[in-house]
């Protein structure tokens, strides 16, 4: 009987780390990768190209509840936009924060937009009043030298966006279209928006980097309360016009704000539970079932051994 008890204990230990914690309610997490192609709607070589009213092509992948997404677009051969292309992809990295990649190349009569977006919700289990903020590092591998007017021939514009929402106010997202419609809001434009960081500009040519950090919408520092649920959102948009190009395959990475300091960062790392952590992946459920199955086998063998001894 002691051997059976030891086997049961071993099986419990093997599965203990796989027991799910309480699942975080909607919105959870999601990713969306979108690339669009428009024409210049008859704009002349000296005119701005804001893009035609209708998209010529749209490629979209991902949606609510997806951990990765990837989209690629290539303009049709023989079209006035031939040679144009774009890409966007999303994954989740450290602390399950979004990591974004993309590119945008506009050739001929084309305007291209590559736009990856990812969001993740968390519950904070640490003490009230803990400071919180996000930073993002934008690393561009190559780019064209854009004119100051990014809508002119050869224009290339990047827009980086980070936001932190109160989960109670975050829009209900159910599919790719609902994630696509989630815009870039400023403080005061959306209820429940706790902090925002924005960086944008035209490309300087070649490789370059940029960064962004969130600032609290309250005017003071953003702090978390024990049990608070919030959502982080990262989005990058790349707009290129008639000869412009941007390639940030070397990523936009979201991290905790380094200005929080080592002690606060360690506290956050130990007390943030993401929606991905809260619900086991299918493979994890399989391991749990195997573990519980092993416990059942041990119990049956124990009962059989007891009956034989009797």
FIKOL-254543 format. One record per residue (C-alpha): residue number from 1; x, y, z. Coordinates in nm, 2 decimals. Example, Ala and Ser with C-alpha at 12.3 -4.5 7.8 and 13.67 -1.06 7.14 Angstrom:
2
(1; (1.23; -0.45; 0.78)),
(2; (1.37; -0.11; 0.71)),
END
This chain:
310
(1; (0.00; 0.00; 0.00)),
(2; (0.29; 0.23; 0.07)),
(3; (0.42; 0.17; -0.28)),
(4; (0.08; 0.26; -0.42)),
(5; (0.07; 0.58; -0.22)),
(6; (0.41; 0.68; -0.34)),
(7; (0.31; 0.63; -0.70)),
(8; (0.00; 0.84; -0.65)),
(9; (0.21; 1.11; -0.49)),
(10; (0.45; 1.11; -0.78)),
(11; (0.17; 1.13; -1.03)),
(12; (0.01; 1.43; -0.84)),
(13; (0.35; 1.61; -0.83)),
(14; (0.39; 1.55; -1.21)),
(15; (0.06; 1.72; -1.28)),
(16; (0.05; 1.98; -1.01)),
(17; (0.21; 2.25; -1.22)),
(18; (-0.05; 2.19; -1.49)),
(19; (-0.36; 2.26; -1.28)),
(20; (-0.53; 2.56; -1.45)),
(21; (-0.58; 2.88; -1.26)),
(22; (-0.90; 3.08; -1.29)),
(23; (-0.95; 3.17; -1.66)),
(24; (-0.95; 3.54; -1.74)),
(25; (-1.27; 3.65; -1.90)),
(26; (-1.31; 3.81; -2.24)),
(27; (-1.12; 3.99; -2.40)),
(28; (-0.83; 3.74; -2.34)),
(29; (-0.57; 3.78; -2.61)),
(30; (-0.55; 3.80; -2.99)),
(31; (-0.34; 3.89; -3.29)),
(32; (-0.41; 4.04; -3.63)),
(33; (-0.19; 4.08; -3.93)),
(34; (-0.32; 4.30; -4.22)),
(35; (-0.17; 4.42; -4.55)),
(36; (-0.36; 4.64; -4.79)),
(37; (-0.29; 4.77; -5.14)),
(38; (-0.45; 5.09; -5.28)),
(39; (-0.39; 5.29; -5.59)),
(40; (-0.33; 5.67; -5.59)),
(41; (-0.67; 5.75; -5.74)),
(42; (-0.53; 5.94; -6.04)),
(43; (-0.28; 6.15; -5.84)),
(44; (-0.01; 6.31; -6.05)),
(45; (0.37; 6.27; -5.98)),
(46; (0.37; 6.60; -5.78)),
(47; (0.04; 6.52; -5.59)),
(48; (-0.01; 6.36; -5.26)),
(49; (-0.13; 6.00; -5.25)),
(50; (-0.35; 5.94; -4.96)),
(51; (-0.47; 5.62; -5.12)),
(52; (-0.78; 5.54; -5.33)),
(53; (-1.11; 5.51; -5.16)),
(54; (-1.13; 5.13; -5.24)),
(55; (-0.87; 4.87; -5.15)),
(56; (-0.74; 4.68; -5.44)),
(57; (-0.63; 4.39; -5.22)),
(58; (-0.65; 4.30; -4.86)),
(59; (-0.49; 4.01; -4.68)),
(60; (-0.58; 3.95; -4.32)),
(61; (-0.50; 3.67; -4.07)),
(62; (-0.56; 3.61; -3.70)),
(63; (-0.83; 3.74; -3.47)),
(64; (-0.95; 3.71; -3.12)),
(65; (-0.79; 3.42; -2.93)),
(66; (-0.50; 3.36; -3.18)),
(67; (-0.14; 3.34; -3.06)),
(68; (0.02; 3.40; -3.40)),
(69; (-0.08; 3.56; -3.73)),
(70; (0.09; 3.62; -4.06)),
(71; (-0.02; 3.80; -4.38)),
(72; (0.16; 3.86; -4.71)),
(73; (0.05; 4.05; -5.01)),
(74; (0.20; 4.08; -5.36)),
(75; (0.05; 4.30; -5.62)),
(76; (-0.08; 4.14; -5.94)),
(77; (0.17; 4.11; -6.22)),
(78; (0.10; 4.34; -6.51)),
(79; (-0.10; 4.58; -6.29)),
(80; (0.00; 4.95; -6.23)),
(81; (0.11; 4.84; -5.88)),
(82; (0.32; 4.54; -6.00)),
(83; (0.62; 4.49; -5.78)),
(84; (0.45; 4.62; -5.46)),
(85; (0.43; 4.39; -5.16)),
(86; (0.38; 4.39; -4.79)),
(87; (0.39; 4.16; -4.49)),
(88; (0.28; 4.16; -4.12)),
(89; (0.31; 3.91; -3.84)),
(90; (0.25; 3.88; -3.47)),
(91; (0.37; 3.65; -3.20)),
(92; (0.39; 3.68; -2.82)),
(93; (0.72; 3.69; -2.64)),
(94; (0.85; 3.77; -2.29)),
(95; (0.56; 3.79; -2.03)),
(96; (0.33; 3.70; -2.32)),
(97; (0.36; 4.06; -2.45)),
(98; (0.31; 4.12; -2.83)),
(99; (0.61; 4.10; -3.07)),
(100; (0.54; 4.25; -3.41)),
(101; (0.71; 4.23; -3.76)),
(102; (0.63; 4.37; -4.10)),
(103; (0.73; 4.53; -4.43)),
(104; (0.58; 4.76; -4.69)),
(105; (0.70; 4.82; -5.04)),
(106; (0.51; 5.05; -5.28)),
(107; (0.60; 5.04; -5.65)),
(108; (0.43; 5.23; -5.94)),
(109; (0.09; 5.37; -5.87)),
(110; (0.06; 5.21; -5.53)),
(111; (0.01; 5.28; -5.16)),
(112; (0.08; 4.98; -4.93)),
(113; (0.01; 4.94; -4.56)),
(114; (0.15; 4.66; -4.35)),
(115; (-0.01; 4.66; -4.00)),
(116; (0.04; 4.39; -3.73)),
(117; (-0.15; 4.42; -3.40)),
(118; (-0.15; 4.21; -3.08)),
(119; (-0.33; 4.24; -2.74)),
(120; (-0.30; 4.05; -2.41)),
(121; (-0.50; 4.07; -2.09)),
(122; (-0.36; 4.03; -1.74)),
(123; (-0.46; 4.00; -1.37)),
(124; (-0.22; 4.16; -1.12)),
(125; (-0.18; 3.96; -0.80)),
(126; (0.07; 4.20; -0.62)),
(127; (0.01; 4.48; -0.37)),
(128; (-0.20; 4.79; -0.43)),
(129; (-0.01; 5.09; -0.57)),
(130; (0.25; 4.90; -0.78)),
(131; (0.37; 5.12; -1.07)),
(132; (0.32; 4.99; -1.42)),
(133; (0.42; 5.09; -1.77)),
(134; (0.53; 4.95; -2.11)),
(135; (0.80; 5.03; -2.36)),
(136; (0.85; 4.92; -2.72)),
(137; (1.17; 4.90; -2.93)),
(138; (1.12; 4.94; -3.30)),
(139; (1.41; 4.80; -3.51)),
(140; (1.41; 4.87; -3.88)),
(141; (1.64; 4.66; -4.10)),
(142; (1.61; 4.88; -4.41)),
(143; (1.41; 5.18; -4.55)),
(144; (1.40; 5.43; -4.83)),
(145; (1.48; 5.79; -4.77)),
(146; (1.13; 5.94; -4.75)),
(147; (1.05; 6.31; -4.83)),
(148; (0.93; 6.51; -4.54)),
(149; (0.58; 6.47; -4.68)),
(150; (0.52; 6.10; -4.65)),
(151; (0.23; 6.11; -4.89)),
(152; (0.45; 6.23; -5.18)),
(153; (0.63; 6.01; -5.43)),
(154; (0.87; 5.79; -5.24)),
(155; (0.70; 5.85; -4.90)),
(156; (0.73; 5.61; -4.62)),
(157; (0.56; 5.66; -4.28)),
(158; (0.57; 5.45; -3.96)),
(159; (0.33; 5.48; -3.67)),
(160; (0.39; 5.29; -3.34)),
(161; (0.12; 5.26; -3.08)),
(162; (0.11; 5.11; -2.73)),
(163; (-0.19; 5.12; -2.50)),
(164; (-0.31; 4.99; -2.16)),
(165; (-0.68; 4.96; -2.11)),
(166; (-0.90; 4.88; -1.81)),
(167; (-1.04; 4.54; -1.91)),
(168; (-1.39; 4.64; -1.81)),
(169; (-1.39; 4.90; -2.09)),
(170; (-1.19; 4.71; -2.36)),
(171; (-1.41; 4.65; -2.67)),
(172; (-1.56; 4.30; -2.70)),
(173; (-1.36; 4.13; -2.97)),
(174; (-1.48; 3.81; -3.13)),
(175; (-1.31; 3.77; -3.47)),
(176; (-1.06; 3.92; -3.71)),
(177; (-1.29; 4.20; -3.82)),
(178; (-1.36; 4.32; -3.47)),
(179; (-0.98; 4.33; -3.40)),
(180; (-0.93; 4.51; -3.73)),
(181; (-1.18; 4.78; -3.63)),
(182; (-1.00; 4.85; -3.30)),
(183; (-0.84; 5.18; -3.36)),
(184; (-0.55; 5.39; -3.21)),
(185; (-0.72; 5.60; -2.95)),
(186; (-0.57; 5.89; -2.75)),
(187; (-0.63; 5.97; -2.38)),
(188; (-0.98; 6.11; -2.35)),
(189; (-1.10; 5.95; -2.68)),
(190; (-1.19; 5.61; -2.53)),
(191; (-1.33; 5.52; -2.19)),
(192; (-1.10; 5.30; -1.98)),
(193; (-0.78; 5.40; -2.16)),
(194; (-0.52; 5.40; -1.88)),
(195; (-0.20; 5.49; -2.06)),
(196; (-0.08; 5.55; -2.42)),
(197; (0.25; 5.57; -2.61)),
(198; (0.28; 5.69; -2.97)),
(199; (0.58; 5.74; -3.20)),
(200; (0.57; 5.82; -3.57)),
(201; (0.78; 5.97; -3.84)),
(202; (0.91; 5.94; -4.20)),
(203; (1.19; 5.69; -4.27)),
(204; (1.55; 5.83; -4.28)),
(205; (1.68; 5.57; -4.52)),
(206; (1.87; 5.25; -4.43)),
(207; (1.85; 5.09; -4.09)),
(208; (1.72; 5.29; -3.79)),
(209; (1.55; 5.24; -3.46)),
(210; (1.29; 5.41; -3.25)),
(211; (1.12; 5.36; -2.92)),
(212; (0.80; 5.44; -2.73)),
(213; (0.68; 5.43; -2.37)),
(214; (0.34; 5.46; -2.23)),
(215; (0.23; 5.77; -2.03)),
(216; (-0.06; 5.76; -1.78)),
(217; (-0.38; 5.92; -1.90)),
(218; (-0.45; 6.04; -1.55)),
(219; (-0.15; 6.28; -1.55)),
(220; (0.02; 6.10; -1.26)),
(221; (0.19; 5.76; -1.26)),
(222; (-0.01; 5.46; -1.35)),
(223; (-0.04; 5.21; -1.06)),
(224; (-0.20; 4.87; -1.03)),
(225; (-0.43; 4.74; -0.76)),
(226; (-0.44; 4.39; -0.63)),
(227; (-0.67; 4.18; -0.85)),
(228; (-0.69; 4.44; -1.12)),
(229; (-0.74; 4.32; -1.48)),
(230; (-0.61; 4.52; -1.77)),
(231; (-0.53; 4.48; -2.14)),
(232; (-0.21; 4.57; -2.33)),
(233; (-0.23; 4.66; -2.70)),
(234; (0.06; 4.70; -2.95)),
(235; (0.01; 4.81; -3.31)),
(236; (0.25; 4.92; -3.58)),
(237; (0.13; 5.07; -3.92)),
(238; (0.36; 5.11; -4.22)),
(239; (0.25; 5.34; -4.50)),
(240; (0.45; 5.36; -4.83)),
(241; (0.38; 5.55; -5.14)),
(242; (0.51; 5.51; -5.50)),
(243; (0.87; 5.40; -5.44)),
(244; (0.87; 5.41; -5.05)),
(245; (0.98; 5.11; -4.85)),
(246; (1.01; 5.00; -4.49)),
(247; (1.13; 4.66; -4.36)),
(248; (1.11; 4.60; -3.98)),
(249; (1.15; 4.22; -4.00)),
(250; (1.38; 4.28; -3.70)),
(251; (1.08; 4.35; -3.49)),
(252; (0.89; 4.57; -3.26)),
(253; (0.93; 4.42; -2.91)),
(254; (0.70; 4.51; -2.62)),
(255; (0.86; 4.50; -2.27)),
(256; (0.80; 4.64; -1.92)),
(257; (0.92; 5.00; -1.89)),
(258; (1.29; 4.99; -1.78)),
(259; (1.23; 5.32; -1.58)),
(260; (1.02; 5.12; -1.33)),
(261; (1.35; 4.99; -1.18)),
(262; (1.47; 4.64; -1.10)),
(263; (1.26; 4.59; -0.78)),
(264; (0.93; 4.69; -0.93)),
(265; (1.01; 4.49; -1.25)),
(266; (1.07; 4.18; -1.04)),
(267; (0.75; 4.24; -0.85)),
(268; (0.55; 4.27; -1.17)),
(269; (0.71; 3.96; -1.32)),
(270; (0.61; 3.75; -1.02)),
(271; (0.25; 3.88; -1.00)),
(272; (0.13; 3.92; -1.36)),
(273; (-0.09; 3.64; -1.49)),
(274; (-0.17; 3.66; -1.86)),
(275; (-0.48; 3.52; -2.02)),
(276; (-0.25; 3.27; -2.19)),
(277; (-0.12; 3.15; -1.85)),
(278; (-0.47; 3.13; -1.72)),
(279; (-0.60; 2.87; -1.97)),
(280; (-0.39; 2.56; -2.05)),
(281; (-0.31; 2.49; -2.41)),
(282; (-0.46; 2.17; -2.56)),
(283; (-0.13; 1.99; -2.52)),
(284; (-0.13; 2.08; -2.15)),
(285; (-0.48; 1.94; -2.11)),
(286; (-0.35; 1.62; -2.27)),
(287; (-0.07; 1.59; -2.02)),
(288; (-0.31; 1.66; -1.73)),
(289; (-0.54; 1.38; -1.85)),
(290; (-0.25; 1.15; -1.88)),
(291; (-0.14; 1.24; -1.53)),
(292; (-0.49; 1.18; -1.39)),
(293; (-0.51; 0.86; -1.58)),
(294; (-0.19; 0.75; -1.41)),
(295; (-0.35; 0.82; -1.07)),
(296; (-0.65; 0.61; -1.16)),
(297; (-0.43; 0.32; -1.26)),
(298; (-0.24; 0.34; -0.93)),
(299; (-0.57; 0.35; -0.74)),
(300; (-0.70; 0.04; -0.92)),
(301; (-0.38; -0.15; -0.86)),
(302; (-0.39; -0.05; -0.49)),
(303; (-0.74; -0.19; -0.45)),
(304; (-0.65; -0.51; -0.63)),
(305; (-0.34; -0.56; -0.41)),
(306; (-0.55; -0.50; -0.10)),
(307; (-0.81; -0.76; -0.20)),
(308; (-0.54; -1.02; -0.27)),
(309; (-0.38; -0.95; 0.07)),
(310; (-0.71; -1.00; 0.24)),
END
